[in-house]
Amino acid sequence: MKVLIVDDEQHVREAIRLLGDWDRQGVKEIYEASNGEEATNLISRHKPQIIFSDMKMPKMDGIQLLEWIKDNHPTGKTIVVTGYDDYHYMRKAIHFGSADYILKPVDPEVLNQTLEHAIKAWEKEEFERKKDKDRYQLINQMKPIYRDRMFTKLLNNHGLDEMNYEETGLPESSVYQTALVKINEKTIKRFGGGRDIVYFTVLNVINEIVTAKNRGIGFRYLAHKGEIVIIFWEKTADVEQLLIGIYNTLKNVLGISCPIALGIPVDHSVYLLKSYQKAKDVLLSQNVMDKEAVRVYLEEREQDAPEINLLSHSAAIELATQAGEINAFEEVFDNITRDFRERSFLSWNQLIQFEKEYLVISHRFFTKYNIPYSLSEENEKRIDLFFDENGTFMLEDYIERRKREISLMLRVAKRHSRKRKSNILSDIEQYLQANFYRDVKLQEIADHFYLSREYISRKFKQEFNENISDYIVKIRINKAKSLLKNSQLKIYEIANMIGYQDDKYFRKVFKKVAGITPNEYRSSHM
């Protein structure tokens, strides 16, 4: 423990040095200064924990010294040495964080009580500082996958007890605030499809910036693809500048835009999800057609005009489908594109909703024409590819891609329609798909379609390269795969639902067809 005594009167310095019970308080070194300027030099060199300071001194008085200490040595505890008539100075001293004061002439008992109080206060604060430092070191030493899991749980406010909450290393703070960093598929493609490499690179940039100021931690949010979340604590006033620095650095490193949205401040870590949800709302409200140099968003953007609804064009789309030509769709798409272009506004929310409606219409189309299909339901992933390196949405490219998809759908529908008219086997296939959970016999099929069993068996094998029983097994296993992604269903329940009363037999059949057990398949898709 080190002490500095600052007073322009030598007898006052000597009195404090002689009257202090230094050994009992653990003080090993005592320094003296006759004015504020000397004091600043000694403080910079020796970093004393306790500083006694007079108020009226030449060159730099006590008020100026306390202000300097607050900015340059904030961990030190100051004790003002003042006279009875210096209450103006005492108020200033309190303003600049002085721990206590003693009056001249110095009373030995008051001096030592004040010293003891100041030392205990310093030790308590030092303990908290060390605790925060240890926590922050723990955060940085975590393995990335463990860190991501822990903070994802913390953000969702579940699955953490008091013990493993401590393991997160999140310091106690009067305020927390989250920011959301969007990583799109184009960024990942730029890295050759290496998703983990992208997250590793982005998180390195983020954490290098925020850890330099001991202000926050970034992690991969495992609950949603393409998202990194930053948790800030304390001093949220300059978060915007930090985020701008992060955005610009990522732009320089990756060569592509990673939009960032800021959530609201919250006063406890249990409300972090609320802050994150606000950040998500802020991001989804932004205009993706804007050409902006820095995509750091602090507030939601209001939209005056009503949203453009693709389903409102469903009648025109139905007529175009019946016509069966892509030219019939041109007018529909041109109208929609013109609406977006005239408004010069298209929010993330609107774009995602538009893509959902597009998938609904596609689903109706394929269902109507009984066409087996597979369309990705990851709407954001399908959209991500249409952003340029500056983060601006390329509307024309998006529309052209959807036109090509519809053109392909129309060709498939025509081909499938012709095939269906000439081939009764498509009806038999539909019958099997609708009744896969029952023990459908060949005779039942023959009776239903007024054909011989031999003809059905032979033609089915020629068309599908497998017999009917194997085909039913394939349908069942595909259905089982879909149900296994629902963690609420037991294995035996799934077995019963698809037509197997014996779940052990179901497990055996599943492994034979899929190559892995039902449990292994479920684990790989959770």
Disulfide bonds with the S-S distance in Angstrom:
none
